[in-house]
Amino acid sequence: MFRLITQLSLCIALFLVSNQCVWAEDEIVAVQIYSQDELIEMINRNEHLARVVADKCQLVQDIEARAETLKVPAYQFLWGDMLAWGVCVDRDAERGIDFIKLAAEQGLPAGLEQLGRYYAQGKLVQQDKERAVVFLREAAGQGNLKAQIRLAELFVEGLGSPYDYEEAYHWLYNAVTADKNTHKKISSCLLGLEKLMHPKAVRKAKRPLNS
Protein backbone atom coordinates (compact mmCIF):
# COMPACT_ATOMS: atom_id res chain seq x y z
CA MET A 1 0.00 0.00 0.00
CA PHE A 2 2.80 2.40 0.93
CA ARG A 3 4.53 1.69 -2.40
CA LEU A 4 1.32 2.40 -4.31
CA ILE A 5 0.79 5.69 -2.48
CA THR A 6 4.40 6.66 -3.22
CA GLN A 7 3.94 5.85 -6.92
CA LEU A 8 0.73 7.86 -7.09
CA SER A 9 2.41 10.83 -5.42
CA LEU A 10 5.29 10.66 -7.89
CA CYS A 11 2.86 10.43 -10.79
CA ILE A 12 1.04 13.57 -9.61
CA ALA A 13 4.37 15.40 -9.30
CA LEU A 14 5.37 14.35 -12.81
CA PHE A 15 1.98 15.41 -14.13
CA LEU A 16 2.50 18.92 -12.76
CA VAL A 17 5.88 19.14 -14.51
CA SER A 18 5.22 17.43 -17.84
CA ASN A 19 1.41 17.33 -17.96
CA GLN A 20 1.53 13.57 -18.66
CA CYS A 21 2.80 10.32 -17.15
CA VAL A 22 2.48 6.65 -18.00
CA TRP A 23 3.05 3.42 -16.10
CA ALA A 24 5.81 1.19 -17.44
CA GLU A 25 5.87 -2.05 -15.43
CA ASP A 26 7.02 -0.89 -11.96
CA GLU A 27 8.26 2.52 -13.10
CA ILE A 28 6.53 5.77 -13.96
CA VAL A 29 7.85 7.38 -17.13
CA ALA A 30 7.10 11.01 -17.99
CA VAL A 31 5.98 11.55 -21.58
CA GLN A 32 7.25 14.88 -22.85
CA ILE A 33 5.28 16.80 -25.43
CA TYR A 34 7.04 16.92 -28.80
CA SER A 35 8.73 20.09 -29.97
CA GLN A 36 7.53 21.52 -33.27
CA ASP A 37 10.79 20.56 -35.02
CA GLU A 38 10.69 17.02 -33.60
CA LEU A 39 7.09 16.60 -34.69
CA ILE A 40 7.81 17.86 -38.20
CA GLU A 41 10.64 15.33 -38.51
CA MET A 42 8.28 12.55 -37.41
CA ILE A 43 5.66 13.70 -39.90
CA ASN A 44 8.19 13.78 -42.73
CA ARG A 45 9.20 10.21 -41.86
CA ASN A 46 5.52 9.22 -41.54
CA GLU A 47 6.12 8.13 -37.95
CA HIS A 48 3.84 10.61 -36.16
CA LEU A 49 0.81 8.36 -35.65
CA ALA A 50 2.94 5.40 -34.58
CA ARG A 51 4.67 7.64 -32.02
CA VAL A 52 1.35 8.74 -30.51
CA VAL A 53 0.34 5.09 -30.14
CA ALA A 54 3.77 4.14 -28.75
CA ASP A 55 3.30 6.83 -26.11
CA LYS A 56 0.12 5.02 -25.07
CA CYS A 57 -2.12 7.86 -26.27
CA GLN A 58 -1.16 9.90 -23.19
CA LEU A 59 -0.64 13.18 -25.07
CA VAL A 60 -4.05 13.41 -26.75
CA GLN A 61 -5.22 16.40 -24.70
CA ASP A 62 -1.95 18.27 -25.21
CA ILE A 63 -2.06 17.59 -28.96
CA GLU A 64 -5.65 18.75 -29.19
CA ALA A 65 -4.88 21.96 -27.27
CA ARG A 66 -1.90 22.83 -29.47
CA ALA A 67 -3.99 22.21 -32.58
CA GLU A 68 -7.26 23.85 -31.59
CA THR A 69 -6.19 26.60 -29.19
CA LEU A 70 -2.59 27.44 -30.09
CA LYS A 71 -3.15 26.64 -33.80
CA VAL A 72 0.37 25.23 -34.29
CA PRO A 73 0.52 23.92 -37.91
CA ALA A 74 2.37 20.67 -37.16
CA TYR A 75 -0.07 19.89 -34.36
CA GLN A 76 -3.05 20.77 -36.54
CA PHE A 77 -1.74 18.21 -39.02
CA LEU A 78 -1.15 15.58 -36.33
CA TRP A 79 -4.55 16.13 -34.72
CA GLY A 80 -6.21 16.04 -38.13
CA ASP A 81 -4.50 12.76 -39.03
CA MET A 82 -5.49 11.25 -35.69
CA LEU A 83 -9.12 12.22 -36.26
CA ALA A 84 -9.12 11.16 -39.91
CA TRP A 85 -7.95 7.63 -39.09
CA GLY A 86 -9.24 7.19 -35.54
CA VAL A 87 -5.85 6.99 -33.83
CA CYS A 88 -6.29 7.31 -30.04
CA VAL A 89 -9.60 9.14 -30.62
CA ASP A 90 -12.99 8.39 -32.14
CA ARG A 91 -12.73 8.61 -35.90
CA ASP A 92 -14.10 11.79 -37.49
CA ALA A 93 -12.75 11.96 -41.04
CA GLU A 94 -14.49 15.21 -41.94
CA ARG A 95 -13.13 17.07 -38.92
CA GLY A 96 -9.73 15.49 -39.50
CA ILE A 97 -9.53 16.79 -43.07
CA ASP A 98 -10.56 20.24 -41.82
CA PHE A 99 -7.56 20.33 -39.47
CA ILE A 100 -5.18 19.10 -42.15
CA LYS A 101 -6.51 21.94 -44.35
CA LEU A 102 -5.82 24.43 -41.56
CA ALA A 103 -2.22 23.20 -41.41
CA ALA A 104 -1.97 23.48 -45.20
CA GLU A 105 -3.36 27.03 -45.12
CA GLN A 106 -0.49 27.95 -42.80
CA GLY A 107 1.93 26.54 -45.38
CA LEU A 108 2.91 23.24 -43.78
CA PRO A 109 4.40 21.22 -46.68
CA ALA A 110 3.25 17.87 -45.26
CA GLY A 111 -0.32 19.16 -45.04
CA LEU A 112 -0.24 20.44 -48.60
CA GLU A 113 1.27 17.19 -49.88
CA GLN A 114 -1.21 15.00 -48.06
CA LEU A 115 -4.22 16.96 -49.30
CA GLY A 116 -2.84 16.83 -52.83
CA ARG A 117 -2.32 13.08 -52.54
CA TYR A 118 -5.81 12.52 -51.12
CA TYR A 119 -7.47 14.55 -53.89
CA ALA A 120 -5.40 12.76 -56.53
CA GLN A 121 -6.40 9.36 -55.16
CA GLY A 122 -9.92 10.19 -54.01
CA LYS A 123 -9.02 9.12 -50.47
CA LEU A 124 -11.45 10.47 -47.83
CA VAL A 125 -12.41 13.21 -50.32
CA GLN A 126 -13.86 13.14 -53.82
CA GLN A 127 -11.20 12.71 -56.47
CA ASP A 128 -10.23 16.04 -57.98
CA LYS A 129 -6.89 15.94 -59.76
CA GLU A 130 -6.96 19.62 -60.70
CA ARG A 131 -7.32 20.54 -57.04
CA ALA A 132 -4.59 18.02 -56.25
CA VAL A 133 -2.24 19.87 -58.59
CA VAL A 134 -2.82 23.13 -56.69
CA PHE A 135 -1.87 21.62 -53.33
CA LEU A 136 1.02 19.56 -54.70
CA ARG A 137 2.53 22.49 -56.59
CA GLU A 138 2.59 24.56 -53.41
CA ALA A 139 4.27 21.77 -51.43
CA ALA A 140 6.67 21.00 -54.29
CA GLY A 141 7.75 24.64 -54.40
CA GLN A 142 8.76 24.32 -50.75
CA GLY A 143 11.02 21.38 -51.57
CA ASN A 144 8.72 18.50 -50.58
CA LEU A 145 10.08 15.62 -52.67
CA LYS A 146 6.96 13.46 -52.30
CA ALA A 147 4.88 16.31 -53.69
CA GLN A 148 7.34 16.91 -56.53
CA ILE A 149 7.09 13.28 -57.62
CA ARG A 150 3.30 13.09 -57.36
CA LEU A 151 2.96 16.38 -59.23
CA ALA A 152 5.18 15.12 -62.06
CA GLU A 153 3.14 11.91 -62.22
CA LEU A 154 -0.03 13.95 -62.69
CA PHE A 155 1.64 16.02 -65.41
CA VAL A 156 2.67 12.85 -67.23
CA GLU A 157 -0.99 11.80 -67.07
CA GLY A 158 -1.93 14.94 -68.99
CA LEU A 159 -2.55 17.66 -66.42
CA GLY A 160 -0.67 20.95 -66.28
CA SER A 161 1.01 23.00 -68.99
CA PRO A 162 4.45 23.13 -70.69
CA TYR A 163 5.58 25.73 -68.15
CA ASP A 164 4.57 23.36 -65.34
CA TYR A 165 6.54 20.53 -66.93
CA GLU A 166 9.74 22.55 -67.00
CA GLU A 167 9.40 23.56 -63.35
CA ALA A 168 8.64 19.99 -62.24
CA TYR A 169 11.57 18.65 -64.27
CA HIS A 170 13.86 21.27 -62.73
CA TRP A 171 12.94 20.22 -59.19
CA LEU A 172 13.32 16.50 -59.80
CA TYR A 173 16.51 16.78 -61.86
CA ASN A 174 18.13 18.45 -58.84
CA ALA A 175 16.61 16.14 -56.24
CA VAL A 176 18.93 14.09 -54.04
CA THR A 177 17.85 10.81 -52.42
CA ALA A 178 19.56 7.69 -51.11
CA ASP A 179 16.39 5.61 -51.46
CA LYS A 180 16.56 3.37 -54.54
CA ASN A 181 12.80 3.22 -55.09
CA THR A 182 12.49 6.98 -54.86
CA HIS A 183 15.40 7.40 -57.26
CA LYS A 184 13.68 5.04 -59.69
CA LYS A 185 10.43 7.02 -59.48
CA ILE A 186 12.30 10.26 -60.17
CA SER A 187 13.99 8.76 -63.23
CA SER A 188 10.64 7.53 -64.53
CA CYS A 189 9.05 10.95 -64.03
CA LEU A 190 11.92 12.69 -65.81
CA LEU A 191 11.59 10.38 -68.81
CA GLY A 192 7.86 10.96 -68.90
CA LEU A 193 8.22 14.72 -68.72
CA GLU A 194 10.88 14.76 -71.43
CA LYS A 195 8.36 13.27 -73.85
CA LEU A 196 6.09 16.27 -73.23
CA MET A 197 8.79 18.93 -73.41
CA HIS A 198 10.75 20.66 -76.17
CA PRO A 199 14.47 19.70 -76.06
CA LYS A 200 15.34 23.34 -75.39
CA ALA A 201 13.03 23.36 -72.36
CA VAL A 202 14.67 20.18 -71.07
CA ARG A 203 18.12 21.75 -71.31
CA LYS A 204 16.88 24.83 -69.50
CA ALA A 205 15.28 22.68 -66.77
CA LYS A 206 18.62 21.00 -66.07
CA ARG A 207 20.07 24.20 -64.67
CA PRO A 208 21.22 24.17 -61.01
CA LEU A 209 18.50 24.46 -58.39
CA ASN A 210 17.23 27.99 -57.71
CA SER A 211 19.28 29.47 -60.55
N, C-alpha and C positions, 0 to 999 in steps of 0.2 A: 504493500500500500504506500509506504513511504517513497519507494522508488517511482511509483506512478505519479504521485503528487509532485515529486522533483521534476519528472519529465514534463508534466503539464506546465509547471512554472517556467521551465526553460523554453517551452514552446511559445508561451505567451510573451516572454521576453524577446524571442526571435521575431515574433509577429510584429512587435512594436518597432523593431529595427528594419526588417526587410519586407514587412507586410504579408509574408507567406512563410509556411514551414510545412514539411512533410515528414512522415515517419519512414525510416529505412531500417528495418529489422529492429534492433535495440537502440538505434541512434536517431536523433532528430537532425535533419539536414535543411538548412535555410535555402530557399529557392530565390535567387536574385532576379529581379526583372531585367530583361535584356536592354542593352543600350541600342540606340537607333542604328548605329553602324553595325553592331553585332547582328541585329535582326535583318538588316539589308543583306548582309553576307549570307545568312541562312536562307533568305528568300531567293537569292540568286543561285544558291545551290539546291533549291527546292527541298530544304530540310526543315522549314519553319513549322509545318504541321506535325511532323514526327517529333520535333523538339517539345512542342506543347504537350503531346501525349506522354513523352518520356519524363516530363516534369510532373506527371500525374494530374494534369489539368488544374494545378494549384494556382496558376496565374490568370485564370479567366477574368476575374473582376478587374485586375490591373490592366489587362489587355483591352477590355471593354472601355474602361475609363480613359485610357490614352487614345483610343480611337474615337469615342463619342464626345468626350469633354475637351480633351487637349487637341484633338484633330491632328495627331501626328501621322503623316502619310504612310509610313511603314506599318504602323499599328492599325491604320484603317484597312490596309491591304490584308494583314494577318487576320484581323477580326472578320473581315468580309469572307476570306477563304474558309475560316472556321465555320461561319454561318452557312456558306454555300454548300459545304460538304458534311455538315453535322459533326464536326470534330470538337469534342468536349462540351458541346451545346446542342440544343435541339436544332435540327436543320431548318433553315429558312433561306432558300436559294435566292428569292427576290431581294430580300434585305441584304444578303451577302453581296450580290452583284452591285447593289447601290453603294456599299462601302468601298468596293474595289474601284468603282467609278469615281468616288470622292478622292481616293488615292491618286488615280490617274489624272484627275483635274488639277491636282497639286504637282503634277509632273513626275510622279514616281515611275521610272522606266518599267519596272516589273508589272505595275498595274496596267500600264498602257499595252505592254506585250500580251498580258493575259487576256485582256478584253479583246484585242485584235485576234488572238488565237481562238477565243470562244466564238466570236462572230464569224470567223472563217470556217470553223467546224460546225457551227450550229449547236454548240454545247451550252446548255442552260438558257441560252437566248436563241432567237430565230436567226438562221444563217443569213448573213448580210456581208458579202465579201467586199463591197465598196466601203462599208463602214469599217470593216477590218483593216483595209488599207490605210485609212485615216489614223487609226490608233497605232498600227505597226510602223508607219512612217515616222510618227512622232518619237516612238521608242527607239527606232533604228537611228534617228538623227542624234540621239543621246548615247549612241555606242552600244546598244543592247544587241548582242550578236544573234540571239534567238529571234528577235524581231527582224533583223536584217535578212536572215535566211528565209523566214516565213514570208516576208514581203517579196523577196525575189521569186519565191515559188509561186506566189499569186500573179506576179508580172509574167512569168513564163506561161501561166495558164491563160493569159490574155488581158489582164487588167492593167491599168496604168497607161503611161505614155512614153515616147522615146526619151524625154527628159528624165522621167522616173527611172528608166532602165539604166541610164548612164550613172545616176547617183547611186543606185543599188549596187551596180557593178563596182563602182569606186570603193564603197564601204567593204564589200566582201573581198575584193582583190587585196586590200590592205589588212584584212583580218588575220589575227594570229591565234592559233589554237593547237593544243597538244593532243586533243581528242581525235582519234582516227575517223570515227563516224562523222563527227562534225566537219572535219576537213574534207571528207568525201562529199558531204552535202554541199559544201561551199563550191567545190569543183564542179559538181553537177549544175548548180545554179548559174555559175559563170558561163558554162557551155551553153546553157539554155538562153541566157541573156544575150550572148554573142550572136545567136541566130536571129535575134530581133533588132540588133543594132548595126549601124553603119560602121565599117572598119575604122573610120576616123574617130567616131565616138568611142570605140573600144580603146583606141590608143590614148585618147584624152582621159578616159576613166582609169587608166593604169598609172596616173600620176600619184605621187606620194599623198598620204592622208592629210587632209586639211590644207592642201596647197592650191 
